[in-house]
Amino acid sequence: MQGKSLIIGASGQIGIELVIALRKLRGESNVIASDLRDPVAEELKNGPFEIVDTLDRKRIESVIDQYGITEVYQLAALLSATSEKFPDKAWNLNMNGLFNILEIAKEKKLEKVFWPSSIAVFGPTTPKDSTPQFTIMEPTSVYGISKLAGERWCEYYYQKFGVDVRSLRYPGLIGFRSEPGGGTTDYAVDIFYHAIENARYSSFLSANTMLPMMMMEDAIRATITIMGAPAEKIAIRSSYNIAGMSFTPAQLAAEISKHIVGFRMDYSPDFRQSLADSWPSSIDDSYARRDWGWLPSYHLDSLVSTMLAEIRKKKLAHCETP
């Protein structure tokens, strides 16, 4: 009998895309989506959905028992910019949500757990170019601190209790199915909506802020690949570096200008600039490539053309809905 997957935080930027991909791969009835409230996204309505608070351990255990869940993807979290506004709430959600899943996995002997980390674990003392897998990690943001602590706990539960937990340090993720969700790299999603609507965008990061980025489809493929790899191939139980591409707001604007004549970009850096300045400009993901065969497929030109085409389609479909 095929095991079933539970996605906690399924209505988020990563969650929607992951549910779609896993249901195509494993079948709609074998992937249970969950979030704090009923789904708004149509993509979540073609299979099982449960109301789940990641801080409610008994509720999570009930859903796991009800469906015979064998693997959990714990995606629920407050992202970087939002975490700076609500640090207590961010720490509680980001850490205790993870603890609940690790404890449940230990006690119920779940086959696998996925938990996303982030390049926010790095800090201003980390080497910025080709940031190594193993390096100085002194994050200065609430989000980064919680992610670094989470990495240590994931490794601890693997070493002490044998919990097969797997993790990726996501760079900035760019996708077209969900709106920006409070991250520092979200300018690289928001910009496409403004470019299509009025050919203008005001960036909250400065023109030359170089950051690692990744097309959402690559991130989902990396997630599914690492979860499908044999346990003996997963040599790192904290979190793996993965990379797609690096670019600045000015470089992204220049590429968009090739598709939208007259597109204009101005810059009004805000509190998110200091967060971005503490992060790497590029990532060394050689361990992920070596251990389980990671390779990105999108580059800046293909990312921009895909995002513009898909967002235009989405807007057209919305206009045509009666």
Long-range contacts (C-beta under 8 A, 24 or more apart in sequence): 1-68, 2-26, 2-27, 2-30, 3-30, 3-68, 3-69, 3-70, 3-71, 3-111, 4-30, 4-31, 4-32, 4-67, 4-68, 4-69, 4-70, 4-71, 5-30, 5-31, 5-32, 5-69, 5-70, 5-71, 5-72, 5-73, 6-32, 6-34, 6-60, 6-63, 6-64, 6-67, 6-69, 6-71, 6-72, 6-73, 7-31, 7-32, 7-33, 7-34, 7-73, 7-75, 8-34, 8-35, 8-52, 8-54, 8-60, 8-72, 8-73, 8-74, 8-75, 8-76, 8-97, 8-101, 9-34, 9-35, 9-54, 9-74, 9-75, 9-76, 9-77, 10-34, 10-35, 10-39, 10-44, 10-49, 10-75, 11-35, 11-36, 11-37, 11-39, 11-40, 11-41, 11-44, 11-178, 12-75, 12-76, 12-178, 12-181, 13-173, 13-175, 13-177, 13-178, 13-180, 13-181, 13-216, 14-75, 14-116, 14-170, 14-173, 14-216, 14-219, 14-220, 14-223, 15-73, 15-75, 16-41, 16-43, 16-44, 16-177, 16-178, 17-175, 17-177, 17-178, 17-216, 17-217, 17-219, 17-220, 18-73, 18-75, 18-220, 18-223, 18-224, 19-43, 19-44, 19-47, 20-177, 21-220, 21-221, 21-224, 22-224, 23-47, 25-224, 32-63, 32-67, 32-69, 34-63, 35-76, 41-177, 41-178, 43-177, 54-93, 54-97, 54-100, 54-101, 55-92, 55-93, 55-96, 55-97, 55-100, 57-100, 57-103, 57-104, 60-100, 60-101, 60-104, 61-104, 61-108, 64-104, 64-108, 64-110, 69-110, 70-110, 70-111, 70-112, 71-110, 71-111, 71-112, 71-113, 71-114, 71-227, 72-101, 72-104, 72-105, 72-110, 72-112, 72-113, 72-114, 73-113, 73-114, 73-115, 73-223, 74-98, 74-101, 74-113, 74-114, 74-115, 75-116, 77-116, 77-143, 77-146, 78-143, 78-182, 79-143, 79-181, 79-182, 79-183, 79-184, 79-186, 80-118, 80-120, 80-141, 80-142, 80-143, 80-144, 80-182, 80-183, 80-184, 80-272, 80-275, 81-182, 81-183, 81-184, 81-186, 81-271, 81-272, 81-275, 82-182, 83-141, 83-142, 83-143, 83-146, 84-141, 84-142, 84-143, 84-271, 84-275, 87-142, 90-142, 90-143, 90-146, 91-142, 91-145, 91-146, 94-143, 94-146, 94-147, 94-150, 95-146, 95-149, 95-150, 98-150, 98-153, 98-154, 99-153, 102-153, 102-154, 102-157, 102-163, 102-165, 105-157, 105-163, 105-165, 106-157, 106-161, 106-163, 110-163, 110-164, 111-164, 112-164, 112-165, 112-166, 112-227, 113-163, 113-164, 113-165, 113-166, 114-165, 114-166, 114-167, 114-223, 114-226, 114-227, 115-150, 115-154, 115-165, 115-166, 115-167, 116-167, 116-168, 116-170, 116-223, 117-147, 117-150, 117-151, 117-167, 117-168, 117-169, 117-170, 117-238, 117-239, 118-143, 118-144, 118-147, 118-169, 118-170, 119-169, 119-170, 119-171, 119-172, 119-212, 119-279, 119-280, 119-283, 120-144, 120-147, 120-275, 120-279, 121-147, 121-148, 121-151, 121-169, 121-239, 122-278, 122-279, 122-280, 123-278, 124-277, 124-278, 126-280, 127-280, 128-280, 128-281, 128-282, 129-280, 129-281, 129-282, 130-282, 130-283, 130-284, 131-241, 131-280, 131-282, 131-283, 131-284, 132-241, 132-284, 133-236, 133-240, 133-241, 133-284, 133-285, 133-286, 133-287, 139-278, 140-274, 140-275, 140-278, 141-275, 141-278, 144-278, 151-238, 151-239, 152-238, 154-237, 154-238, 154-239, 155-237, 155-238, 158-237, 159-237, 164-231, 164-234, 165-237, 166-226, 166-227, 166-234, 166-237, 167-237, 167-238, 167-239, 167-240, 168-219, 168-222, 168-223, 168-226, 168-239, 168-240, 168-242, 168-288, 169-239, 169-240, 169-241, 169-242, 169-283, 170-214, 170-219, 170-242, 171-211, 171-212, 171-213, 171-214, 171-242, 171-243, 171-244, 171-283, 172-211, 172-212, 172-213, 172-214, 173-213, 173-214, 173-215, 173-216, 173-219, 174-213, 174-214, 174-215, 174-216, 174-303, 174-307, 175-215, 175-216, 175-217, 176-216, 176-306, 176-307, 176-310, 176-311, 176-314, 177-216, 177-314, 184-272, 184-275, 184-276, 184-279, 185-211, 185-213, 185-276, 187-249, 188-213, 188-249, 188-252, 189-307, 191-249, 191-252, 191-253, 191-256, 191-265, 192-256, 192-307, 192-308, 192-311, 193-311, 195-256, 195-260, 195-263, 195-308, 196-260, 196-308, 196-311, 196-312, 196-315, 199-260, 199-262, 199-263, 199-264, 200-263, 200-264, 200-265, 200-266, 201-253, 201-263, 201-264, 201-265, 201-266, 202-265, 202-266, 202-267, 202-268, 203-249, 203-253, 203-265, 203-266, 203-267, 203-268, 203-269, 204-268, 204-269, 204-270, 204-272, 204-273, 205-249, 205-267, 205-269, 205-272, 205-273, 205-276, 206-249, 206-267, 206-269, 206-273, 207-248, 207-249, 207-250, 207-265, 207-267, 208-248, 208-249, 208-250, 209-248, 209-249, 209-273, 209-276, 209-277, 210-246, 210-247, 210-248, 210-281, 210-282, 211-246, 211-247, 211-248, 211-276, 211-279, 211-280, 211-281, 212-243, 212-244, 212-245, 212-246, 212-279, 212-280, 212-281, 212-282, 212-283, 213-244, 213-245, 213-246, 213-247, 213-303, 214-242, 214-243, 214-244, 214-245, 214-296, 214-298, 215-244, 215-296, 215-297, 215-298, 215-302, 215-303, 215-306, 217-297, 217-298, 218-244, 218-296, 218-297, 218-298, 219-244, 221-297, 222-288, 222-294, 225-292, 225-293, 225-294, 226-288, 226-292, 226-294, 229-291, 229-292, 229-293, 233-291, 233-292, 234-291, 234-292, 235-287, 235-291, 236-287, 236-291, 240-285, 240-287, 240-288, 240-291, 240-294, 241-283, 241-284, 241-285, 241-287, 241-288, 242-283, 242-285, 242-288, 242-294, 242-296, 243-282, 243-283, 243-284, 243-285, 243-296, 244-296, 244-298, 245-296, 245-298, 245-299, 245-300, 245-303, 246-281, 246-282, 246-283, 247-300, 251-300, 252-300, 252-304, 255-300, 255-301, 255-304, 256-304, 256-308, 258-304, 259-304, 259-305, 259-308, 260-308
